[in-house]
Amino acid sequence: MLASLLLLMVMALLGRLSWKLQRAQVRNMEQRIAHAQRVEYLAFHDSLTGLPNRAFFTQLLTQGLHHSRRYNKQLALLFLDLDRFKMINDSLGHDAGDELLQEMGRRLNKAVRVSDVVARLGGDEFVVLLPEIETLTQAEIVAAKVLSVISEPFTLAGQELHITVSIGVAIYPRDGEDEQSLLKSADIAMYYAKERGKNNVQFSSEELNTVSLERFALESSLRSALENQEFKVYYQSKQDMKGHVTGMEALLRWQHPDLGLVSPMEFIPLAEENGLIIPIGRWVLKTACWQNVAWQNQGFPELSIAVNLSVRQFFDKGLLVDINTVLQETGMSPALLELEITESMVMHDVKQAIQILRELKKMGVRIAIDDFGTGYSSLSRLKDFPLDAIKIDGSFIYDMTDCTENKKLTESIIEIGKTLSLTVIAEGVETVEQLNYLRSISCDQFQGFYANEPLPATEFAAMIQASTIMNNPAARSFKV
Ligand SMILES: Nc1nc2c(ncn2[C@@H]2O[C@H](COP(=O)(O)O[C@H]3[C@@H](O)[C@H](n4cnc5c(=O)[nH]c(N)nc54)O[C@@H]3COP(=O)(O)O)[C@@H](O)[C@H]2O)c(=O)[nH]1
């Protein structure tokens, strides 16, 4: 009796133990499944926004393309890139940047149908897939809706901010028949949206893709141009109204092995975009200073030299160190170095620009505002900038003798310059009539083809030495 009771108890205990064991096994299994699901979720979703990531998006795009092919449908791919995201990250911090990306994801999802796909490819790049569209207008409507939802203010780090986005759109099958080509077409179109002033939508086209291929080829040779010593600096004189040379401007040229001399207008925007402008700009500065010092050592008079700074260079953290190093290494006098910046550059971030300009002034270099009159600098702002000179944009000079409006505008700019005690230089002077008129309205200096076209160093030196510029009467009174 006792034995049976004991047996029953042992069996009950064993049963309980086995049940516990089973429960533990089930729990363990559940945990493993949950873990596997989590791993799978993370592999296919962006951890910050919860949106499909690039890998998942590629699968969804593949499925969408299969479907479109089978049912002979069009599909639209919107490629989005936030404008000035880096600036937000840099100025407000990465937490604010993360918050912005999360809110972007939420707003994008709200702007499209549940059957559409919103994904984050990485960084500030998002894509929207419209799997079945009948007409291009549908894609246009969605893109406009996206611009509109993003235009609502964002509150980040306690500040209300207005954010914009650039959108490129590619349509299957018109702009690409597979994932890669469709994504590439949309990306190129987005890039053009940026170029056209950001905050807009561009549809892909064959023309855009061809231009982009040419740019790609130019960009890859630009990467090796510095190393291959393909850059040259040309020099154009600045003169006072009596024709005395007061200085020169250093202008960059690219002697491309196949394309010949490439204009800076073609490659500086590219270099600006991919960051190559920093080493290239440093090289121009060093070459120009070195050349100026070499000429002085050869007995040339003390002529100033102006060097253009691009926006990326101007706001680059290494700018002050770079200039200081070049001055030290070349022995260039800071007072003879003039840095040319544009109005739009300083308007980009007025507070920081003033700070940088003050630091540059402390070094003793001169600052000139280039292409003056084409930007939007208000007069009240202008007086806050520590400047030495303004250069009237060539577009005012070009037809000034026939255009009363441009004559008046030029007079006003000269007056502004005088009021602020700045040297006023007229750019793009090509005729004696223009020069005479500028002289009559007390412009201080001029620059342009009338004096000389930009020349390689040896020719410029010969010109100075001969004290003559292309039989130009303005050059007869050169004092060299
Ligand atoms: N960031 C840098 N920008 C640079 C550098 N070198 C040049 N540039 C910028 O590229 C733009 C085009 O320059 P460029 O083709 O050299 O044209 C200059 C002159 O050649 C031209 N010019 C001069 N006189 C006349 C004239 O009488 N008529 C006429 N039609 N054109 C003339 O104008 C340009 C002067 O440039 P700027 O004084 O700087 O405005 C130009 O925006 C350059 O700034 C570089 O090293 N870095």
The ligand as an SDF file (V2000), in Angstrom:
LIG
                    3D

 47 52  0  0  0  0  0  0  0  0999 V2000
   36.7660   78.4790  -56.6200 N   0  0  0  0  0  0  0  0  0  0  0  0
   37.4700   78.8420  -57.6770 C   0  0  0  0  0  0  0  0  0  0  0  0
   36.8410   79.4060  -58.7320 N   0  0  0  0  0  0  0  0  0  0  0  0
   37.5850   79.7700  -59.7970 C   0  0  0  0  0  0  0  0  0  0  0  0
   38.9680   79.5660  -59.8520 C   0  0  0  0  0  0  0  0  0  0  0  0
   39.4070   80.0150  -61.0500 N   0  0  0  0  0  0  0  0  0  0  0  0
   38.3500   80.4740  -61.7060 C   0  0  0  0  0  0  0  0  0  0  0  0
   37.2430   80.3330  -60.9600 N   0  0  0  0  0  0  0  0  0  0  0  0
   35.8640   80.7110  -61.2680 C   0  0  0  0  0  0  0  0  0  0  0  0
   35.4230   80.1020  -62.4340 O   0  0  0  0  0  0  0  0  0  0  0  0
   34.5490   80.9670  -63.1250 C   0  0  0  0  0  0  0  0  0  0  0  0
   35.0010   81.1300  -64.5650 C   0  0  0  0  0  0  0  0  0  0  0  0
   36.3110   81.6470  -64.5840 O   0  0  0  0  0  0  0  0  0  0  0  0
   37.0740   81.9850  -65.9170 P   0  0  0  0  0  0  0  0  0  0  0  0
   36.6210   81.1060  -67.0140 O   0  0  0  0  0  0  0  0  0  0  0  0
   38.5080   82.0540  -65.5700 O   0  0  0  0  0  0  0  0  0  0  0  0
   36.5100   83.4300  -66.2650 O   0  0  0  0  0  0  0  0  0  0  0  0
   37.0700   84.5630  -65.6340 C   0  0  0  0  0  0  0  0  0  0  0  0
   37.6760   85.4820  -66.6780 C   0  0  0  0  0  0  0  0  0  0  0  0
   38.3910   84.7880  -67.6410 O   0  0  0  0  0  0  0  0  0  0  0  0
   36.4500   86.1260  -67.2480 C   0  0  0  0  0  0  0  0  0  0  0  0
   36.7440   87.4360  -67.7940 N   0  0  0  0  0  0  0  0  0  0  0  0
   37.6920   88.3040  -67.4270 C   0  0  0  0  0  0  0  0  0  0  0  0
   37.6120   89.4120  -68.1720 N   0  0  0  0  0  0  0  0  0  0  0  0
   36.5820   89.2590  -69.0220 C   0  0  0  0  0  0  0  0  0  0  0  0
   36.0040   90.0730  -70.0440 C   0  0  0  0  0  0  0  0  0  0  0  0
   36.4320   91.1710  -70.3080 O   0  0  0  0  0  0  0  0  0  0  0  0
   34.9310   89.5610  -70.7010 N   0  0  0  0  0  0  0  0  0  0  0  0
   34.4270   88.3200  -70.4110 C   0  0  0  0  0  0  0  0  0  0  0  0
   33.3920   87.8910  -71.1290 N   0  0  0  0  0  0  0  0  0  0  0  0
   34.9600   87.5380  -69.4630 N   0  0  0  0  0  0  0  0  0  0  0  0
   36.0110   87.9870  -68.7680 C   0  0  0  0  0  0  0  0  0  0  0  0
   35.6090   86.3100  -66.1270 O   0  0  0  0  0  0  0  0  0  0  0  0
   35.9200   85.3950  -65.1130 C   0  0  0  0  0  0  0  0  0  0  0  0
   36.3480   86.2200  -63.9220 C   0  0  0  0  0  0  0  0  0  0  0  0
   36.0860   85.5000  -62.7970 O   0  0  0  0  0  0  0  0  0  0  0  0
   35.7790   86.2570  -61.4080 P   0  0  0  0  0  0  0  0  0  0  0  0
   36.5130   87.5500  -61.3900 O   0  0  0  0  0  0  0  0  0  0  0  0
   36.3040   85.3210  -60.4000 O   0  0  0  0  0  0  0  0  0  0  0  0
   34.3090   86.4290  -61.3480 O   0  0  0  0  0  0  0  0  0  0  0  0
   34.5550   82.3070  -62.4050 C   0  0  0  0  0  0  0  0  0  0  0  0
   33.4070   82.3840  -61.6080 O   0  0  0  0  0  0  0  0  0  0  0  0
   35.7750   82.2040  -61.5390 C   0  0  0  0  0  0  0  0  0  0  0  0
   35.5970   82.9080  -60.3260 O   0  0  0  0  0  0  0  0  0  0  0  0
   39.6060   78.9780  -58.7110 C   0  0  0  0  0  0  0  0  0  0  0  0
   40.8210   78.7920  -58.6520 O   0  0  0  0  0  0  0  0  0  0  0  0
   38.8170   78.6350  -57.6520 N   0  0  0  0  0  0  0  0  0  0  0  0
  1  2  1  0
  2  3  2  0
  2 47  1  0
  3  4  1  0
  4  5  2  0
  4  8  1  0
  5  6  1  0
  5 45  1  0
  6  7  2  0
  7  8  1  0
  8  9  1  0
  9 10  1  0
  9 43  1  0
 10 11  1  0
 11 12  1  0
 11 41  1  0
 12 13  1  0
 13 14  1  0
 14 15  2  0
 14 16  1  0
 14 17  1  0
 17 18  1  0
 18 19  1  0
 18 34  1  0
 19 20  1  0
 19 21  1  0
 21 22  1  0
 21 33  1  0
 22 23  1  0
 22 32  1  0
 23 24  2  0
 24 25  1  0
 25 26  1  0
 25 32  2  0
 26 27  2  0
 26 28  1  0
 28 29  1  0
 29 30  1  0
 29 31  2  0
 31 32  1  0
 33 34  1  0
 34 35  1  0
 35 36  1  0
 36 37  1  0
 37 38  2  0
 37 39  1  0
 37 40  1  0
 41 42  1  0
 41 43  1  0
 43 44  1  0
 45 46  2  0
 45 47  1  0
M  END
$$$$
